[in-house]
């Protein structure tokens, strides 16, 4: 039920603001998780490099 005296534009503006407050944090957290997955720490890089060299060495013999 709409309260008397409230304009339709005011109601729509409130709904848009509420949706923005819900959706924006979800987008920010999704981007942060994606960035976290792409950034490997140094130990993971060293491990991958070691595995790569080991595989090359095994292929030679």
C-alpha positions in Angstrom: 0.0 0.0 0.0 1.3 3.4 -1.0 1.3 6.1 1.7 -0.7 9.1 0.6 1.3 12.0 -0.7 4.3 10.0 -1.8 5.2 10.6 -5.4 5.8 7.6 -7.7 9.3 9.0 -8.5 10.2 9.1 -4.8 9.2 5.4 -4.4 11.2 4.4 -7.5 14.2 6.4 -6.2 14.0 4.6 -2.9 13.8 1.2 -4.6 16.8 2.0 -6.8 18.9 3.1 -3.8 18.0 -0.1 -1.9 18.9 -2.3 -4.8 22.2 -0.4 -5.2 23.0 -0.9 -1.5 22.5 -4.6 -2.0 24.1 -5.2 -5.4 27.3 -2.9 -5.1 28.9 -4.8 -2.2 28.3 -8.1 -4.1 30.1 -6.8 -7.1 33.0 -5.4 -5.1 33.4 -8.7 -3.2 33.2 -10.7 -6.5 36.0 -8.6 -8.0 38.1 -9.0 -4.9 37.8 -12.7 -4.9 38.6 -12.9 -8.6 41.7 -10.7 -8.0 42.7 -12.9 -5.1 42.5 -16.0 -7.2 44.7 -14.5 -10.0 47.4 -13.2 -7.6 49.5 -16.2 -6.6 51.9 -15.8 -3.8 55.6 -16.2 -4.2 55.7 -19.7 -2.9 53.2 -20.9 -5.5 55.2 -19.3 -8.2 58.4 -21.0 -7.0 56.6 -24.3 -6.8 55.2 -24.0 -10.3 58.7 -23.1 -11.7 60.3 -26.0 -9.9 57.7 -28.4 -11.3 58.2 -27.0 -14.8 62.0 -27.6 -14.6 61.5 -31.1 -13.1 59.2 -32.0 -16.0 61.6 -30.7 -18.6 64.5 -32.7 -16.9 62.4 -35.9 -16.8 61.5 -35.5 -20.5 65.2 -35.4 -21.5 66.0 -38.8 -20.0 
